[in-house]
Structures are given as structure tokens and as C-alpha cells.
Amino acid sequence: MVDAAGCGPPGRCPQCDHPGVRVHSRYWRHIVDLPVGGRKIVVRLRACRFFCDQGQCRRRTFALLRTRILIHP
């Protein structure tokens, strides 16, 4: 098992494009790949959910999907 954490800017709300600043919660995402040398491959990615503080936005929280680690090993 490999533990990883996202880094970089928090990102923006997908509905209103307001920058996410406050962290709502953190959780683990598990990415599983085909076995290598008979051993199971699991990447445990620490992800964040943010509050959207824009008053008119209907979305209260959002999570960022860090897909780059899936595309670029």
C-alpha cells in the first residue's frame, strides 16, 4: 500500500467557481490497480472536501478529484 496526499491550491467550486478556502473534512480514497509480481497494488489518497462560502451558491461543499495521479504514474 502506498499513502499519498494531494497538494497544490484548494481548487474552486464546480458550480460557482468560487475558491475553496475552508476545509469541511478529509477522507481516504483507495485506488486499486492490477497486481504486479503477484502483489496487490493499492494507493491510499488523502482527499479534502471544502465549503463553498459563496452566499448565492446552492452547493454547500465540494471535493476535488485529483485525477493526474491516475494519468501520470
All heavy atoms as a GROMACS GRO file, in nm:
protein
  585
    1MET      N    1   0.084  -0.117   0.000
    1MET     CA    2   0.000   0.000   0.000
    1MET      C    3   0.089   0.124   0.000
    1MET      O    4   0.189   0.129   0.069
    1MET     CB    5  -0.092   0.003   0.122
    1MET     CG    6  -0.182   0.123   0.121
    1MET     SD    7  -0.301   0.135   0.256
    1MET     CE    8  -0.379  -0.021   0.253
    2VAL      N    9   0.049   0.222  -0.079
    2VAL     CA   10   0.120   0.349  -0.086
    2VAL      C   11   0.025   0.457  -0.038
    2VAL      O   12  -0.088   0.466  -0.084
    2VAL     CB   13   0.164   0.379  -0.231
    2VAL    CG1   14   0.227   0.516  -0.240
    2VAL    CG2   15   0.258   0.272  -0.282
    3ASP      N   16   0.069   0.540   0.055
    3ASP     CA   17  -0.011   0.654   0.100
    3ASP      C   18   0.033   0.777   0.023
    3ASP      O   19   0.152   0.800   0.002
    3ASP     CB   20   0.009   0.680   0.249
    3ASP     CG   21  -0.065   0.580   0.336
    3ASP    OD1   22  -0.159   0.516   0.285
    3ASP    OD2   23  -0.032   0.568   0.455
    4ALA      N   24  -0.064   0.857  -0.020
    4ALA     CA   25  -0.036   0.980  -0.095
    4ALA      C   26  -0.130   1.089  -0.046
    4ALA      O   27  -0.236   1.062   0.009
    4ALA     CB   28  -0.057   0.956  -0.245
    5ALA      N   29  -0.090   1.214  -0.068
    5ALA     CA   30  -0.174   1.328  -0.030
    5ALA      C   31  -0.172   1.428  -0.144
    5ALA      O   32  -0.069   1.446  -0.210
    5ALA     CB   33  -0.123   1.392   0.097
    6GLY      N   34  -0.288   1.488  -0.168
    6GLY     CA   35  -0.296   1.591  -0.270
    6GLY      C   36  -0.222   1.716  -0.224
    6GLY      O   37  -0.211   1.744  -0.106
    7CYS      N   38  -0.168   1.789  -0.320
    7CYS     CA   39  -0.102   1.914  -0.286
    7CYS      C   40  -0.139   2.016  -0.392
    7CYS      O   41  -0.194   1.984  -0.496
    7CYS     CB   42   0.049   1.896  -0.277
    7CYS     SG   43   0.121   1.835  -0.430
    8GLY      N   44  -0.109   2.139  -0.365
    8GLY     CA   45  -0.142   2.245  -0.457
    8GLY      C   46  -0.257   2.328  -0.404
    8GLY      O   47  -0.300   2.312  -0.289
    9PRO      N   48  -0.308   2.419  -0.485
    9PRO     CA   49  -0.415   2.507  -0.439
    9PRO      C   50  -0.543   2.429  -0.412
    9PRO      O   51  -0.566   2.323  -0.471
    9PRO     CB   52  -0.433   2.605  -0.556
    9PRO     CG   53  -0.377   2.536  -0.674
    9PRO     CD   54  -0.270   2.444  -0.623
   10PRO      N   55  -0.630   2.480  -0.323
   10PRO     CA   56  -0.750   2.408  -0.285
   10PRO      C   57  -0.849   2.383  -0.399
   10PRO      O   58  -0.926   2.291  -0.394
   10PRO     CB   59  -0.815   2.494  -0.177
   10PRO     CG   60  -0.716   2.596  -0.141
   10PRO     CD   61  -0.612   2.601  -0.247
   11GLY      N   62  -0.852   2.466  -0.498
   11GLY     CA   63  -0.947   2.446  -0.607
   11GLY      C   64  -1.068   2.537  -0.595
   11GLY      O   65  -1.080   2.617  -0.502
   12ARG      N   66  -1.161   2.523  -0.691
   12ARG     CA   67  -1.276   2.610  -0.699
   12ARG      C   68  -1.404   2.528  -0.701
   12ARG      O   69  -1.404   2.414  -0.746
   12ARG     CB   70  -1.267   2.697  -0.824
   12ARG     CG   71  -1.138   2.781  -0.825
   12ARG     CD   72  -1.123   2.862  -0.950
   12ARG     NE   73  -1.175   2.998  -0.947
   12ARG     CZ   74  -1.128   3.097  -0.874
   12ARG    NH1   75  -1.030   3.074  -0.791
   12ARG    NH2   76  -1.179   3.217  -0.881
   13CYS      N   77  -1.510   2.588  -0.653
   13CYS     CA   78  -1.641   2.522  -0.653
   13CYS      C   79  -1.681   2.492  -0.797
   13CYS      O   80  -1.675   2.580  -0.883
   13CYS     CB   81  -1.745   2.614  -0.587
   13CYS     SG   82  -1.913   2.550  -0.597
   14PRO      N   83  -1.721   2.369  -0.828
   14PRO     CA   84  -1.757   2.335  -0.965
   14PRO      C   85  -1.886   2.403  -1.012
   14PRO      O   86  -1.912   2.409  -1.132
   14PRO     CB   87  -1.773   2.183  -0.962
   14PRO     CG   88  -1.794   2.149  -0.819
   14PRO     CD   89  -1.727   2.255  -0.738
   15GLN      N   90  -1.964   2.456  -0.920
   15GLN     CA   91  -2.090   2.520  -0.959
   15GLN      C   92  -2.075   2.671  -0.980
   15GLN      O   93  -2.123   2.725  -1.079
   15GLN     CB   94  -2.198   2.493  -0.855
   15GLN     CG   95  -2.335   2.538  -0.900
   15GLN     CD   96  -2.444   2.471  -0.819
   15GLN    OE1   97  -2.420   2.375  -0.745
   15GLN    NE2   98  -2.566   2.518  -0.834
   16CYS      N   99  -2.007   2.741  -0.888
   16CYS     CA  100  -2.000   2.887  -0.898
   16CYS      C  101  -1.858   2.939  -0.923
   16CYS      O  102  -1.839   3.059  -0.938
   16CYS     CB  103  -2.057   2.951  -0.772
   16CYS     SG  104  -1.951   2.930  -0.626
   17ASP      N  105  -1.758   2.853  -0.922
   17ASP     CA  106  -1.618   2.888  -0.946
   17ASP      C  107  -1.556   2.971  -0.834
   17ASP      O  108  -1.452   3.031  -0.851
   17ASP     CB  109  -1.603   2.959  -1.081
   17ASP     CG  110  -1.462   2.950  -1.136
   17ASP    OD1  111  -1.402   2.842  -1.123
   17ASP    OD2  112  -1.413   3.050  -1.189
   18HIS      N  113  -1.619   2.975  -0.718
   18HIS     CA  114  -1.564   3.047  -0.602
   18HIS      C  115  -1.452   2.962  -0.543
   18HIS      O  116  -1.465   2.841  -0.530
   18HIS     CB  117  -1.676   3.069  -0.499
   18HIS     CG  118  -1.637   3.157  -0.385
   18HIS    ND1  119  -1.627   3.294  -0.397
   18HIS    CD2  120  -1.604   3.128  -0.257
   18HIS    CE1  121  -1.591   3.345  -0.281
   18HIS    NE2  122  -1.576   3.247  -0.195
   19PRO      N  123  -1.338   3.024  -0.505
   19PRO     CA  124  -1.228   2.944  -0.448
   19PRO      C  125  -1.264   2.882  -0.314
   19PRO      O  126  -1.327   2.946  -0.230
   19PRO     CB  127  -1.114   3.045  -0.433
   19PRO     CG  128  -1.177   3.179  -0.437
   19PRO     CD  129  -1.306   3.166  -0.514
   20GLY      N  130  -1.228   2.757  -0.298
   20GLY     CA  131  -1.249   2.688  -0.170
   20GLY      C  132  -1.136   2.721  -0.076
   20GLY      O  133  -1.020   2.706  -0.110
   21VAL      N  134  -1.169   2.767   0.043
   21VAL     CA  135  -1.067   2.805   0.140
   21VAL      C  136  -1.078   2.720   0.266
   21VAL      O  137  -0.979   2.667   0.315
   21VAL     CB  138  -1.080   2.955   0.176
   21VAL    CG1  139  -0.978   2.994   0.280
   21VAL    CG2  140  -1.062   3.041   0.051
   22ARG      N  141  -1.200   2.703   0.318
   22ARG     CA  142  -1.220   2.630   0.444
   22ARG      C  143  -1.239   2.480   0.418
   22ARG      O  144  -1.318   2.441   0.334
   22ARG     CB  145  -1.342   2.682   0.517
   22ARG     CG  146  -1.327   2.823   0.567
   22ARG     CD  147  -1.442   2.866   0.657
   22ARG     NE  148  -1.573   2.846   0.596
   22ARG     CZ  149  -1.677   2.792   0.658
   22ARG    NH1  150  -1.667   2.749   0.782
   22ARG    NH2  151  -1.792   2.781   0.596
   23VAL      N  152  -1.167   2.398   0.492
   23VAL     CA  153  -1.178   2.252   0.478
   23VAL      C  154  -1.299   2.204   0.558
   23VAL      O  155  -1.314   2.235   0.674
   23VAL     CB  156  -1.050   2.182   0.527
   23VAL    CG1  157  -1.066   2.032   0.526
   23VAL    CG2  158  -0.931   2.224   0.443
   24HIS      N  159  -1.386   2.129   0.491
   24HIS     CA  160  -1.503   2.067   0.556
   24HIS      C  161  -1.461   1.938   0.625
   24HIS      O  162  -1.493   1.914   0.741
   24HIS     CB  163  -1.610   2.041   0.450
   24HIS     CG  164  -1.729   1.967   0.502
   24HIS    ND1  165  -1.734   1.830   0.505
   24HIS    CD2  166  -1.847   2.011   0.550
   24HIS    CE1  167  -1.851   1.793   0.554
   24HIS    NE2  168  -1.922   1.901   0.582
   25SER      N  169  -1.388   1.853   0.553
   25SER     CA  170  -1.344   1.725   0.609
   25SER      C  171  -1.234   1.666   0.521
   25SER      O  172  -1.210   1.712   0.410
   25SER     CB  173  -1.462   1.627   0.619
   25SER     OG  174  -1.519   1.607   0.490
   26ARG      N  175  -1.170   1.565   0.574
   26ARG     CA  176  -1.069   1.490   0.499
   26ARG      C  177  -1.109   1.343   0.501
   26ARG      O  178  -1.168   1.297   0.598
   26ARG     CB  179  -0.932   1.508   0.562
   26ARG     CG  180  -0.877   1.648   0.544
   26ARG     CD  181  -0.739   1.660   0.610
   26ARG     NE  182  -0.679   1.788   0.583
   26ARG     CZ  183  -0.705   1.899   0.650
   26ARG    NH1  184  -0.792   1.898   0.749
   26ARG    NH2  185  -0.645   2.011   0.618
   27TYR      N  186  -1.075   1.273   0.394
   27TYR     CA  187  -1.110   1.131   0.387
   27TYR      C  188  -1.009   1.060   0.298
   27TYR      O  189  -0.931   1.123   0.226
   27TYR     CB  190  -1.253   1.114   0.334
   27TYR     CG  191  -1.274   1.169   0.196
   27TYR    CD1  192  -1.268   1.086   0.084
   27TYR    CD2  193  -1.300   1.304   0.174
   27TYR    CE1  194  -1.287   1.136  -0.043
   27TYR    CE2  195  -1.320   1.355   0.048
   27TYR     CZ  196  -1.314   1.270  -0.061
   27TYR     OH  197  -1.332   1.320  -0.186
   28TRP      N  198  -1.010   0.927   0.303
   28TRP     CA  199  -0.920   0.845   0.222
   28TRP      C  200  -0.993   0.792   0.099
   28TRP      O  201  -1.106   0.745   0.110
   28TRP     CB  202  -0.867   0.726   0.302
   28TRP     CG  203  -0.772   0.764   0.410
   28TRP    CD1  204  -0.800   0.770   0.543
   28TRP    CD2  205  -0.636   0.802   0.396
   28TRP    NE1  206  -0.688   0.809   0.612
   28TRP    CE2  207  -0.585   0.828   0.524
   28TRP    CE3  208  -0.551   0.815   0.286
   28TRP    CZ2  209  -0.454   0.868   0.547
   28TRP    CZ3  210  -0.420   0.855   0.310
   28TRP    CH2  211  -0.373   0.880   0.437
   29ARG      N  212  -0.930   0.801  -0.017
   29ARG     CA  213  -0.978   0.736  -0.139
   29ARG      C  214  -0.881   0.624  -0.170
   29ARG      O  215  -0.760   0.640  -0.154
   29ARG     CB  216  -0.980   0.835  -0.256
   29ARG     CG  217  -1.076   0.949  -0.232
   29ARG     CD  218  -1.091   1.028  -0.355
   29ARG     NE  219  -1.157   0.940  -0.450
   29ARG     CZ  220  -1.223   0.982  -0.556
   29ARG    NH1  221  -1.229   1.108  -0.583
   29ARG    NH2  222  -1.281   0.897  -0.637
   30HIS      N  223  -0.933   0.510  -0.214
   30HIS     CA  224  -0.848   0.395  -0.245
   30HIS      C  225  -0.850   0.370  -0.395
   30HIS      O  226  -0.956   0.356  -0.455
   30HIS     CB  227  -0.898   0.270  -0.170
   30HIS     CG  228  -0.882   0.283  -0.023
   30HIS    ND1  229  -0.975   0.344   0.057
   30HIS    CD2  230  -0.782   0.246   0.059
   30HIS    CE1  231  -0.934   0.343   0.182
   30HIS    NE2  232  -0.817   0.283   0.186
   31ILE      N  233  -0.730   0.367  -0.453
   31ILE     CA  234  -0.714   0.341  -0.596
   31ILE      C  235  -0.644   0.206  -0.607
   31ILE      O  236  -0.534   0.187  -0.554
   31ILE     CB  237  -0.629   0.452  -0.662
   31ILE    CG1  238  -0.697   0.587  -0.638
   31ILE    CG2  239  -0.612   0.424  -0.809
   31ILE    CD1  240  -0.606   0.705  -0.660
   32VAL      N  241  -0.709   0.113  -0.675
   32VAL     CA  242  -0.657  -0.023  -0.686
   32VAL      C  243  -0.616  -0.049  -0.831
   32VAL      O  244  -0.689  -0.013  -0.924
   32VAL     CB  245  -0.762  -0.126  -0.640
   32VAL    CG1  246  -0.709  -0.267  -0.652
   32VAL    CG2  247  -0.806  -0.097  -0.498
   33ASP      N  248  -0.501  -0.110  -0.849
   33ASP     CA  249  -0.452  -0.142  -0.983
   33ASP      C  250  -0.430  -0.293  -0.993
   33ASP      O  251  -0.446  -0.366  -0.896
   33ASP     CB  252  -0.320  -0.068  -1.008
   33ASP     CG  253  -0.291  -0.049  -1.156
   33ASP    OD1  254  -0.363  -0.107  -1.239
   33ASP    OD2  255  -0.195   0.022  -1.188
   34LEU      N  256  -0.394  -0.337  -1.110
   34LEU     CA  257  -0.367  -0.478  -1.132
   34LEU      C  258  -0.244  -0.521  -1.053
   34LEU      O  259  -0.153  -0.440  -1.030
   34LEU     CB  260  -0.344  -0.505  -1.281
   34LEU     CG  261  -0.464  -0.481  -1.372
   34LEU    CD1  262  -0.422  -0.494  -1.517
   34LEU    CD2  263  -0.576  -0.577  -1.339
   35PRO      N  264  -0.239  -0.646  -1.010
   35PRO     CA  265  -0.123  -0.693  -0.934
   35PRO      C  266   0.007  -0.686  -1.014
   35PRO      O  267   0.007  -0.700  -1.137
   35PRO     CB  268  -0.158  -0.839  -0.904
   35PRO     CG  269  -0.304  -0.849  -0.921
   35PRO     CD  270  -0.342  -0.747  -1.023
   36VAL      N  271   0.117  -0.663  -0.945
   36VAL     CA  272   0.250  -0.662  -1.004
   36VAL      C  273   0.332  -0.764  -0.927
   36VAL      O  274   0.343  -0.756  -0.805
   36VAL     CB  275   0.316  -0.523  -0.994
   36VAL    CG1  276   0.460  -0.529  -1.041
   36VAL    CG2  277   0.238  -0.421  -1.075
   37GLY      N  278   0.383  -0.860  -0.997
   37GLY     CA  279   0.462  -0.965  -0.931
   37GLY      C  280   0.382  -1.041  -0.828
   37GLY      O  281   0.436  -1.082  -0.726
   38GLY      N  282   0.251  -1.055  -0.852
   38GLY     CA  283   0.165  -1.128  -0.760
   38GLY      C  284   0.121  -1.047  -0.638
   38GLY      O  285   0.055  -1.100  -0.550
   39ARG      N  286   0.158  -0.919  -0.633
   39ARG     CA  287   0.122  -0.836  -0.518
   39ARG      C  288   0.017  -0.732  -0.559
   39ARG      O  289   0.030  -0.667  -0.661
   39ARG     CB  290   0.245  -0.766  -0.463
   39ARG     CG  291   0.352  -0.866  -0.422
   39ARG     CD  292   0.460  -0.797  -0.353
   39ARG     NE  293   0.421  -0.791  -0.212
   39ARG     CZ  294   0.504  -0.768  -0.115
   39ARG    NH1  295   0.630  -0.747  -0.139
   39ARG    NH2  296   0.463  -0.762   0.009
   40LYS      N  297  -0.083  -0.718  -0.476
   40LYS     CA  298  -0.191  -0.623  -0.500
   40LYS      C  299  -0.138  -0.479  -0.486
   40LYS      O  300  -0.061  -0.450  -0.395
   40LYS     CB  301  -0.302  -0.648  -0.396
   40LYS     CG  302  -0.425  -0.566  -0.411
   40LYS     CD  303  -0.526  -0.612  -0.306
   40LYS     CE  304  -0.643  -0.518  -0.298
   40LYS     NZ  305  -0.738  -0.559  -0.196
   41ILE      N  306  -0.179  -0.392  -0.576
   41ILE     CA  307  -0.137  -0.251  -0.574
   41ILE      C  308  -0.252  -0.165  -0.525
   41ILE      O  309  -0.360  -0.165  -0.584
   41ILE     CB  310  -0.094  -0.204  -0.715
   41ILE    CG1  311   0.016  -0.293  -0.772
   41ILE    CG2  312  -0.054  -0.057  -0.712
   41ILE    CD1  313   0.144  -0.290  -0.694
   42VAL      N  314  -0.231  -0.092  -0.416
   42VAL     CA  315  -0.332  -0.002  -0.361
   42VAL      C  316  -0.264   0.131  -0.328
   42VAL      O  317  -0.163   0.134  -0.260
   42VAL     CB  318  -0.396  -0.059  -0.232
   42VAL    CG1  319  -0.497   0.040  -0.175
   42VAL    CG2  320  -0.462  -0.192  -0.259
   43VAL      N  321  -0.322   0.239  -0.380
   43VAL     CA  322  -0.277   0.374  -0.343
   43VAL      C  323  -0.387   0.434  -0.258
   43VAL      O  324  -0.503   0.438  -0.299
   43VAL     CB  325  -0.251   0.461  -0.468
   43VAL    CG1  326  -0.214   0.603  -0.425
   43VAL    CG2  327  -0.143   0.400  -0.554
   44ARG      N  328  -0.352   0.477  -0.140
   44ARG     CA  329  -0.447   0.540  -0.050
   44ARG      C  330  -0.422   0.690  -0.057
   44ARG      O  331  -0.318   0.739  -0.014
   44ARG     CB  332  -0.423   0.488   0.092
   44ARG     CG  333  -0.542   0.497   0.181
   44ARG     CD  334  -0.520   0.419   0.307
   44ARG     NE  335  -0.415   0.478   0.388
   44ARG     CZ  336  -0.409   0.470   0.519
   44ARG    NH1  337  -0.501   0.404   0.585
   44ARG    NH2  338  -0.310   0.525   0.585
   45LEU      N  339  -0.519   0.764  -0.115
   45LEU     CA  340  -0.504   0.906  -0.140
   45LEU      C  341  -0.584   0.986  -0.038
   45LEU      O  342  -0.705   0.965  -0.023
   45LEU     CB  343  -0.552   0.940  -0.281
   45LEU     CG  344  -0.549   1.086  -0.321
   45LEU    CD1  345  -0.406   1.138  -0.323
   45LEU    CD2  346  -0.612   1.104  -0.457
   46ARG      N  347  -0.518   1.076   0.032
   46ARG     CA  348  -0.585   1.164   0.129
   46ARG      C  349  -0.649   1.278   0.050
   46ARG      O  350  -0.581   1.352  -0.019
   46ARG     CB  351  -0.481   1.219   0.227
   46ARG     CG  352  -0.540   1.299   0.338
   46ARG     CD  353  -0.597   1.208   0.440
   46ARG     NE  354  -0.615   1.279   0.566
   46ARG     CZ  355  -0.697   1.241   0.658
   46ARG    NH1  356  -0.768   1.132   0.642
   46ARG    NH2  357  -0.709   1.307   0.768
   47ALA      N  358  -0.780   1.291   0.060
   47ALA     CA  359  -0.855   1.392  -0.015
   47ALA      C  360  -0.926   1.486   0.080
   47ALA      O  361  -0.946   1.454   0.197
   47ALA     CB  362  -0.955   1.324  -0.108
   48CYS      N  363  -0.964   1.602   0.029
   48CYS     CA  364  -1.032   1.704   0.111
   48CYS      C  365  -1.166   1.741   0.050
   48CYS      O  366  -1.183   1.741  -0.072
   48CYS     CB  367  -0.948   1.831   0.119
   48CYS     SG  368  -0.795   1.811   0.209
   49ARG      N  369  -1.259   1.774   0.136
   49ARG     CA  370  -1.388   1.832   0.098
   49ARG      C  371  -1.386   1.974   0.153
   49ARG      O  372  -1.347   1.996   0.266
   49ARG     CB  373  -1.503   1.750   0.155
   49ARG     CG  374  -1.639   1.806   0.126
   49ARG     CD  375  -1.749   1.706   0.157
   49ARG     NE  376  -1.755   1.601   0.059
   49ARG     CZ  377  -1.812   1.613  -0.061
   49ARG    NH1  378  -1.868   1.725  -0.096
   49ARG    NH2  379  -1.813   1.512  -0.145
   50PHE      N  380  -1.428   2.071   0.071
   50PHE     CA  381  -1.424   2.212   0.108
   50PHE      C  382  -1.565   2.270   0.117
   50PHE      O  383  -1.657   2.221   0.052
   50PHE     CB  384  -1.346   2.293   0.003
   50PHE     CG  385  -1.201   2.258  -0.002
   50PHE    CD1  386  -1.155   2.161  -0.090
   50PHE    CD2  387  -1.110   2.321   0.080
   50PHE    CE1  388  -1.022   2.127  -0.095
   50PHE    CE2  389  -0.976   2.287   0.076
   50PHE     CZ  390  -0.932   2.190  -0.012
   51PHE      N  391  -1.578   2.376   0.195
   51PHE     CA  392  -1.702   2.454   0.197
   51PHE      C  393  -1.701   2.551   0.080
   51PHE      O  394  -1.597   2.606   0.046
   51PHE     CB  395  -1.711   2.538   0.326
   51PHE     CG  396  -1.744   2.460   0.449
   51PHE    CD1  397  -1.645   2.429   0.541
   51PHE    CD2  398  -1.874   2.420   0.474
   51PHE    CE1  399  -1.675   2.359   0.656
   51PHE    CE2  400  -1.905   2.349   0.589
   51PHE     CZ  401  -1.805   2.318   0.680
   52CYS      N  402  -1.817   2.576   0.021
   52CYS     CA  403  -1.833   2.686  -0.073
   52CYS      C  404  -1.896   2.800   0.007
   52CYS      O  405  -2.009   2.789   0.053
   52CYS     CB  406  -1.922   2.649  -0.192
   52CYS     SG  407  -1.940   2.788  -0.305
   53ASP      N  408  -1.822   2.908   0.024
   53ASP     CA  409  -1.867   3.020   0.106
   53ASP      C  410  -1.940   3.128   0.026
   53ASP      O  411  -1.971   3.234   0.080
   53ASP     CB  412  -1.748   3.082   0.181
   53ASP     CG  413  -1.694   2.988   0.287
   53ASP    OD1  414  -1.775   2.917   0.351
   53ASP    OD2  415  -1.572   2.983   0.306
   54GLN      N  416  -1.966   3.102  -0.101
   54GLN     CA  417  -2.041   3.198  -0.183
   54GLN      C  418  -2.188   3.190  -0.141
   54GLN      O  419  -2.250   3.085  -0.152
   54GLN     CB  420  -2.023   3.164  -0.332
   54GLN     CG  421  -2.092   3.257  -0.427
   54GLN     CD  422  -2.034   3.398  -0.423
   54GLN    OE1  423  -1.919   3.417  -0.390
   54GLN    NE2  424  -2.114   3.494  -0.456
   55GLY      N  425  -2.242   3.301  -0.095
   55GLY     CA  426  -2.378   3.302  -0.040
   55GLY      C  427  -2.487   3.257  -0.135
   55GLY      O  428  -2.582   3.190  -0.095
   56GLN      N  429  -2.476   3.290  -0.263
   56GLN     CA  430  -2.581   3.254  -0.360
   56GLN      C  431  -2.565   3.114  -0.419
   56GLN      O  432  -2.654   3.067  -0.490
   56GLN     CB  433  -2.585   3.356  -0.476
   56GLN     CG  434  -2.636   3.493  -0.436
   56GLN     CD  435  -2.524   3.582  -0.381
   56GLN    OE1  436  -2.407   3.550  -0.392
   56GLN    NE2  437  -2.562   3.692  -0.320
   57CYS      N  438  -2.455   3.047  -0.392
   57CYS     CA  439  -2.432   2.914  -0.449
   57CYS      C  440  -2.514   2.810  -0.374
   57CYS      O  441  -2.520   2.809  -0.250
   57CYS     CB  442  -2.284   2.879  -0.443
   57CYS     SG  443  -2.245   2.722  -0.522
   58ARG      N  444  -2.578   2.720  -0.448
   58ARG     CA  445  -2.659   2.614  -0.386
   58ARG      C  446  -2.574   2.500  -0.333
   58ARG      O  447  -2.617   2.422  -0.249
   58ARG     CB  448  -2.760   2.562  -0.487
   58ARG     CG  449  -2.860   2.671  -0.526
   58ARG     CD  450  -2.957   2.622  -0.628
   58ARG     NE  451  -3.044   2.522  -0.564
   58ARG     CZ  452  -3.139   2.458  -0.626
   58ARG    NH1  453  -3.162   2.478  -0.753
   58ARG    NH2  454  -3.213   2.370  -0.562
   59ARG      N  455  -2.453   2.487  -0.383
   59ARG     CA  456  -2.364   2.379  -0.338
   59ARG      C  457  -2.294   2.423  -0.209
   59ARG      O  458  -2.227   2.525  -0.206
   59ARG     CB  459  -2.259   2.349  -0.445
   59ARG     CG  460  -2.173   2.229  -0.412
   59ARG     CD  461  -2.073   2.206  -0.522
   59ARG     NE  462  -2.138   2.164  -0.644
   59ARG     CZ  463  -2.141   2.039  -0.689
   59ARG    NH1  464  -2.082   1.945  -0.621
   59ARG    NH2  465  -2.200   2.010  -0.801
   60ARG      N  466  -2.310   2.350  -0.103
   60ARG     CA  467  -2.251   2.388   0.025
   60ARG      C  468  -2.109   2.335   0.041
   60ARG      O  469  -2.026   2.398   0.104
   60ARG     CB  470  -2.338   2.338   0.142
   60ARG     CG  471  -2.483   2.382   0.141
   60ARG     CD  472  -2.515   2.526   0.108
   60ARG     NE  473  -2.438   2.627   0.178
   60ARG     CZ  474  -2.420   2.751   0.134
   60ARG    NH1  475  -2.471   2.789   0.020
   60ARG    NH2  476  -2.350   2.836   0.202
   61THR      N  477  -2.083   2.215  -0.011
   61THR     CA  478  -1.949   2.157  -0.003
   61THR      C  479  -1.913   2.096  -0.138
   61THR      O  480  -2.000   2.066  -0.220
   61THR     CB  481  -1.941   2.047   0.106
   61THR    OG1  482  -2.025   1.939   0.070
   61THR    CG2  483  -1.977   2.101   0.242
   62PHE      N  484  -1.784   2.077  -0.159
   62PHE     CA  485  -1.738   2.010  -0.281
   62PHE      C  486  -1.604   1.943  -0.253
   62PHE      O  487  -1.530   1.982  -0.164
   62PHE     CB  488  -1.727   2.108  -0.398
   62PHE     CG  489  -1.625   2.218  -0.378
   62PHE    CD1  490  -1.496   2.203  -0.425
   62PHE    CD2  491  -1.660   2.333  -0.312
   62PHE    CE1  492  -1.403   2.304  -0.406
   62PHE    CE2  493  -1.568   2.435  -0.292
   62PHE     CZ  494  -1.439   2.420  -0.340
   63ALA      N  495  -1.576   1.839  -0.328
   63ALA     CA  496  -1.449   1.767  -0.316
   63ALA      C  497  -1.372   1.781  -0.446
   63ALA      O  498  -1.431   1.791  -0.554
   63ALA     CB  499  -1.474   1.620  -0.286
   64LEU      N  500  -1.242   1.781  -0.434
   64LEU     CA  501  -1.157   1.787  -0.552
   64LEU      C  502  -1.121   1.645  -0.595
   64LEU      O  503  -1.090   1.561  -0.512
   64LEU     CB  504  -1.028   1.863  -0.521
   64LEU     CG  505  -1.046   2.008  -0.482
   64LEU    CD1  506  -0.911   2.069  -0.452
   64LEU    CD2  507  -1.114   2.085  -0.594
   65LEU      N  508  -1.123   1.621  -0.723
   65LEU     CA  509  -1.081   1.492  -0.777
   65LEU      C  510  -0.943   1.509  -0.838
   65LEU      O  511  -0.927   1.576  -0.938
   65LEU     CB  512  -1.181   1.443  -0.882
   65LEU     CG  513  -1.322   1.425  -0.832
   65LEU    CD1  514  -1.414   1.387  -0.948
   65LEU    CD2  515  -1.327   1.319  -0.725
   66ARG      N  516  -0.846   1.452  -0.776
   66ARG     CA  517  -0.708   1.461  -0.824
   66ARG      C  518  -0.683   1.347  -0.922
   66ARG      O  519  -0.633   1.242  -0.886
   66ARG     CB  520  -0.609   1.451  -0.707
   66ARG     CG  521  -0.629   1.555  -0.601
   66ARG     CD  522  -0.565   1.683  -0.644
   66ARG     NE  523  -0.579   1.781  -0.536
   66ARG     CZ  524  -0.553   1.908  -0.553
   66ARG    NH1  525  -0.513   1.952  -0.669
   66ARG    NH2  526  -0.568   1.991  -0.453
   67THR      N  527  -0.716   1.370  -1.048
   67THR     CA  528  -0.705   1.263  -1.147
   67THR      C  529  -0.567   1.252  -1.208
   67THR      O  530  -0.535   1.152  -1.270
   67THR     CB  531  -0.808   1.284  -1.261
   67THR    OG1  532  -0.787   1.414  -1.316
   67THR    CG2  533  -0.948   1.272  -1.209
   68ARG      N  534  -0.481   1.351  -1.190
   68ARG     CA  535  -0.350   1.345  -1.251
   68ARG      C  536  -0.268   1.226  -1.206
   68ARG      O  537  -0.190   1.173  -1.283
   68ARG     CB  538  -0.271   1.473  -1.222
   68ARG     CG  539  -0.300   1.579  -1.322
   68ARG     CD  540  -0.200   1.688  -1.311
   68ARG     NE  541  -0.270   1.807  -1.266
   68ARG     CZ  542  -0.214   1.914  -1.222
   68ARG    NH1  543  -0.085   1.920  -1.212
   68ARG    NH2  544  -0.285   2.016  -1.185
   69ILE      N  545  -0.283   1.184  -1.081
   69ILE     CA  546  -0.203   1.068  -1.038
   69ILE      C  547  -0.247   0.942  -1.108
   69ILE      O  548  -0.172   0.848  -1.120
   69ILE     CB  549  -0.204   1.049  -0.885
   69ILE    CG1  550  -0.339   1.002  -0.837
   69ILE    CG2  551  -0.160   1.172  -0.814
   69ILE    CD1  552  -0.330   0.937  -0.702
   70LEU      N  553  -0.371   0.938  -1.159
   70LEU     CA  554  -0.418   0.822  -1.233
   70LEU      C  555  -0.366   0.821  -1.375
   70LEU      O  556  -0.347   0.718  -1.435
   70LEU     CB  557  -0.571   0.819  -1.234
   70LEU     CG  558  -0.639   0.814  -1.098
   70LEU    CD1  559  -0.790   0.821  -1.114
   70LEU    CD2  560  -0.600   0.690  -1.024
   71ILE      N  561  -0.341   0.938  -1.431
   71ILE     CA  562  -0.299   0.951  -1.570
   71ILE      C  563  -0.147   0.944  -1.581
   71ILE      O  564  -0.094   0.877  -1.667
   71ILE     CB  565  -0.351   1.083  -1.629
   71ILE    CG1  566  -0.504   1.082  -1.629
   71ILE    CG2  567  -0.298   1.104  -1.770
   71ILE    CD1  568  -0.565   1.217  -1.658
   72HIS      N  569  -0.076   1.011  -1.491
   72HIS     CA  570   0.070   1.016  -1.496
   72HIS      C  571   0.128   0.940  -1.377
   72HIS      O  572   0.125   0.990  -1.266
   72HIS     CB  573   0.119   1.161  -1.490
   72HIS     CG  574   0.063   1.245  -1.600
   72HIS    ND1  575   0.101   1.230  -1.731
   72HIS    CD2  576  -0.028   1.344  -1.599
   72HIS    CE1  577   0.036   1.316  -1.804
   72HIS    NE2  578  -0.044   1.387  -1.727
   73PRO      N  579   0.177   0.820  -1.399
   73PRO     CA  580   0.231   0.742  -1.288
   73PRO      C  581   0.357   0.804  -1.228
   73PRO      O  582   0.424   0.880  -1.285
   73PRO     CB  583   0.262   0.606  -1.348
   73PRO     CG  584   0.261   0.622  -1.495
   73PRO     CD  585   0.190   0.752  -1.525
   0.00000   0.00000   0.00000
